Amino acid sequence: MSKHNLCLTESEVIELLEAARKGSIHDHALLSTIYELALRSSEATALKREDVSFTRNYVSVKALKRSKEKRDKDTGKITRARKPPPIYDVPVSPELLGILRTHIDRSPKSEWLFPHHKDSSLPMTRSRAKYTYYKAATKIGLGRRYDWHPHLLRIAKATHKSQWLAEQNTAPLEAVSEIQDTLRHATTTMAFEYVKATSKTRELGRQADAALASRILGKKKPSDAPVEKSAVPADANKDGTP
């Protein structure tokens, strides 16, 4: 599923966010936002205050990973130019909006939602976001089993959502679509992995595979219909030649 291959439980996420809240409202806001919106660190630190709509209850997220340029490993030449990142208006809960409003009221004036800790004209760095997670995680002893990276919160959100969808008896392909939307992936590949990875959704994953097999593999193209064999002359040899 990921190089960060362990998933935080719901109770561990609650403990982590509570530890962050006791540290500072800013730490709590950052980690809460990463979890609820299933953000990458780079996406969280790139958020601006104008991206938060308190009237329409959403946050505009730029999927930065999908805008990267690609280079040939041997020649170093750019094979795909950088393009503008797709932007998603992600609905957020009243709870997170309340946390963000308090965070903004107590933060230095800045265009960035999570400004740099020394210069508010700059965004928070990814290393600082990782350190924020580290501080909260060490307080509750998560380092014994997990690595120190806020990406675990993104993994946790996708896993917890897939579990909830399974409990609600959501149709397999609908569940995969929901997870894909949550992670803002271009394809369903990783969404299938999340649906199939956890104990509560393993059966849902098998159902998803079966549903796809029925839809894709079970359908025959017109060319797949049996073709009538042409008549062979009575005096033909076994190889069909006269």
C-alpha positions as CSV (number, residue, x, y, z in Angstrom):
1,M,0.0,0.0,0.0
2,S,2.8,2.4,0.9
3,K,6.3,2.6,2.2
4,H,4.6,3.6,5.5
5,N,2.9,0.2,5.8
6,L,1.3,0.4,9.2
7,C,-2.0,2.0,9.9
8,L,-3.0,4.0,13.0
9,T,-6.2,2.8,14.6
10,E,-9.0,5.2,15.3
11,S,-8.2,5.4,19.0
12,E,-4.5,6.1,18.2
13,V,-5.5,9.0,15.9
14,I,-7.7,10.4,18.7
15,E,-4.8,10.1,21.2
16,L,-2.4,11.7,18.7
17,L,-4.7,14.7,18.0
18,E,-5.3,15.2,21.7
19,A,-1.6,15.2,22.4
20,A,-1.1,17.8,19.6
21,R,-4.0,19.9,21.0
22,K,-2.3,20.0,24.4
23,G,0.9,21.1,22.7
24,S,-0.6,24.0,20.6
25,I,-3.7,24.8,18.6
26,H,-1.5,25.2,15.6
27,D,-0.1,21.6,15.8
28,H,-3.7,20.4,16.4
29,A,-5.0,22.3,13.4
30,L,-2.2,20.9,11.1
31,L,-2.6,17.3,12.0
32,S,-6.4,17.5,12.1
33,T,-6.4,18.9,8.6
34,I,-4.0,16.3,7.3
35,Y,-6.2,13.5,8.7
36,E,-9.7,14.8,7.7
37,L,-8.6,15.8,4.2
38,A,-6.2,12.9,3.7
39,L,-3.5,15.3,2.7
40,R,0.2,14.8,1.8
41,S,2.6,17.0,3.7
42,S,3.3,19.0,0.6
43,E,-0.4,19.6,0.1
44,A,-1.0,20.7,3.7
45,T,1.9,23.2,3.8
46,A,0.8,24.6,0.4
47,L,-2.7,25.6,1.7
48,K,-3.5,29.3,1.9
49,R,-6.1,31.0,4.1
50,E,-8.1,31.8,1.0
51,D,-8.4,28.1,0.2
52,V,-10.7,27.7,3.3
53,S,-14.3,28.6,2.7
54,F,-16.1,29.0,6.0
55,T,-19.4,29.9,4.3
56,R,-19.5,26.9,1.9
57,N,-17.7,24.5,4.2
58,Y,-14.9,23.3,1.9
59,V,-11.1,23.6,1.5
60,S,-9.5,23.9,-2.0
61,V,-6.7,21.3,-2.2
62,K,-4.1,21.3,-4.9
63,A,-3.0,17.7,-5.8
64,L,0.7,18.7,-6.2
65,K,2.0,15.1,-6.9
66,R,0.0,15.0,-10.1
67,S,1.7,18.1,-11.5
68,K,5.3,16.9,-11.3
69,E,7.5,16.7,-14.3
70,K,9.1,13.5,-15.3
71,R,12.7,13.0,-16.5
72,D,14.3,10.1,-18.4
73,K,16.6,8.3,-15.9
74,D,19.4,7.8,-18.5
75,T,19.4,11.1,-20.3
76,G,17.9,13.4,-17.7
77,K,15.7,15.0,-20.4
78,I,12.1,16.0,-19.4
79,T,9.7,13.5,-20.8
80,R,6.6,15.2,-19.3
81,A,6.5,18.9,-18.5
82,R,5.1,20.2,-15.2
83,K,1.5,21.1,-15.5
84,P,-0.9,23.1,-13.2
85,P,-2.0,20.8,-10.3
86,P,-5.7,19.8,-10.3
87,I,-7.7,21.6,-7.6
88,Y,-10.4,19.8,-5.6
89,D,-13.0,21.5,-3.4
90,V,-13.1,19.1,-0.5
91,P,-16.0,19.3,1.9
92,V,-15.0,19.6,5.6
93,S,-16.8,19.0,8.8
94,P,-18.0,21.8,11.2
95,E,-15.5,20.4,13.7
96,L,-12.5,21.0,11.5
97,L,-13.8,24.5,10.4
98,G,-14.0,25.4,14.1
99,I,-10.4,24.2,14.7
100,L,-9.1,26.2,11.6
101,R,-11.0,29.3,12.6
102,T,-9.4,29.3,16.1
103,H,-6.0,28.5,14.5
104,I,-6.2,31.5,12.1
105,D,-7.3,33.8,14.9
106,R,-4.3,32.9,17.0
107,S,-1.7,32.8,14.1
108,P,0.4,35.7,12.8
109,K,-1.0,37.5,9.8
110,S,-0.1,35.5,6.8
111,E,-1.5,34.4,3.4
112,W,-0.5,30.8,4.4
113,L,-2.8,28.6,6.4
114,F,0.2,27.1,8.1
115,P,2.9,29.7,8.0
116,H,6.6,29.2,8.7
117,H,7.4,29.2,12.4
118,K,10.1,31.9,12.0
119,D,8.9,33.9,8.9
120,S,5.1,34.2,8.5
121,S,5.5,35.4,4.9
122,L,6.7,31.8,4.0
123,P,4.8,28.5,4.2
124,M,5.6,25.8,6.7
125,T,8.2,23.4,5.5
126,R,7.6,19.7,5.1
127,S,10.3,18.9,7.6
128,R,8.5,21.1,10.1
129,A,5.2,19.3,9.4
130,K,7.0,16.0,10.1
131,Y,8.4,17.4,13.3
132,T,5.0,18.5,14.4
133,Y,3.8,14.9,14.0
134,Y,6.9,13.6,15.8
135,K,6.2,15.7,18.8
136,A,2.7,14.5,19.2
137,A,3.6,10.9,18.4
138,T,6.4,10.6,21.0
139,K,4.0,11.8,23.7
140,I,1.8,8.8,23.3
141,G,4.6,6.3,22.4
142,L,3.7,5.6,18.8
143,G,7.4,5.4,17.9
144,R,7.6,1.9,19.2
145,R,5.6,0.5,16.2
146,Y,5.3,3.3,13.6
147,D,7.7,5.6,11.7
148,W,7.7,9.3,12.2
149,H,5.7,10.7,9.4
150,P,2.4,12.5,9.1
151,H,1.6,10.5,5.9
152,L,0.4,7.8,8.3
153,L,-2.6,10.1,9.0
154,R,-3.5,10.0,5.3
155,I,-3.2,6.3,5.2
156,A,-5.3,6.1,8.4
157,K,-8.1,8.2,6.9
158,A,-8.3,6.0,3.8
159,T,-8.3,2.8,5.8
160,H,-10.8,4.0,8.4
161,K,-13.1,5.2,5.6
162,S,-12.9,1.8,3.8
163,Q,-13.8,0.1,7.0
164,W,-16.8,2.3,7.6
165,L,-18.0,1.8,4.0
166,A,-17.7,-2.0,4.5
167,E,-19.8,-1.8,7.7
168,Q,-22.4,0.2,5.8
169,N,-22.6,-2.6,3.1
170,T,-21.6,-0.2,0.4
171,A,-21.4,-1.7,-3.1
172,P,-17.8,-2.7,-3.9
173,L,-17.3,-0.4,-6.8
174,E,-18.9,2.5,-5.0
175,A,-16.5,2.0,-2.1
176,V,-13.5,2.0,-4.4
177,S,-14.7,5.2,-6.0
178,E,-15.2,6.8,-2.6
179,I,-11.6,6.0,-1.6
180,Q,-10.3,7.2,-4.9
181,D,-12.1,10.5,-4.4
182,T,-10.7,10.8,-0.8
183,L,-7.1,10.3,-1.9
184,R,-7.6,12.3,-5.1
185,H,-5.8,9.6,-7.2
186,A,-5.9,9.6,-11.0
187,T,-6.7,5.9,-11.1
188,T,-8.4,3.3,-8.9
189,T,-5.3,1.2,-8.4
190,M,-4.5,2.4,-4.9
191,A,-8.1,2.6,-3.9
192,F,-8.5,-1.1,-4.5
193,E,-5.5,-1.7,-2.3
194,Y,-7.0,0.2,0.6
195,V,-10.4,-1.6,0.2
196,K,-8.7,-5.0,0.2
197,A,-6.0,-4.4,2.8
198,T,-7.8,-4.3,6.1
199,S,-9.5,-7.2,7.8
200,K,-12.9,-5.6,7.8
201,T,-12.8,-4.9,4.1
202,R,-11.1,-8.0,2.7
203,E,-14.4,-9.6,1.8
204,L,-15.4,-6.3,0.2
205,G,-12.3,-6.4,-1.9
206,R,-13.1,-9.8,-3.1
207,Q,-16.5,-8.6,-4.0
208,A,-15.0,-5.7,-5.9
209,D,-12.8,-8.1,-7.9
210,A,-15.7,-10.3,-8.6
211,A,-17.8,-7.4,-9.7
212,L,-15.1,-6.2,-12.1
213,A,-14.5,-9.7,-13.5
214,S,-18.2,-10.0,-14.2
215,R,-18.4,-6.6,-15.9
216,I,-15.1,-6.8,-17.9
217,L,-14.1,-10.4,-18.3
218,G,-17.6,-11.8,-18.5
219,K,-18.5,-9.6,-21.4
220,K,-17.8,-10.9,-24.9
221,K,-17.1,-8.7,-27.9
222,P,-19.0,-9.5,-31.1
223,S,-15.8,-10.9,-32.5
224,D,-15.8,-13.5,-29.7
225,A,-18.9,-15.2,-31.1
226,P,-18.3,-18.7,-32.5
227,V,-17.6,-18.7,-36.2
228,E,-19.2,-21.3,-38.4
229,K,-16.6,-23.5,-40.1
230,S,-16.6,-23.3,-43.8
231,A,-17.6,-26.4,-45.7
232,V,-14.6,-28.6,-46.6
233,P,-14.8,-30.6,-49.9
234,A,-15.5,-34.2,-49.4
235,D,-12.3,-35.2,-51.1
236,A,-10.1,-32.9,-49.0
237,N,-7.2,-34.3,-47.1
238,K,-7.0,-34.1,-43.3
239,D,-5.1,-30.8,-43.5
240,G,-8.0,-29.3,-45.5
241,T,-6.2,-29.2,-48.8
242,P,-8.0,-30.7,-51.9
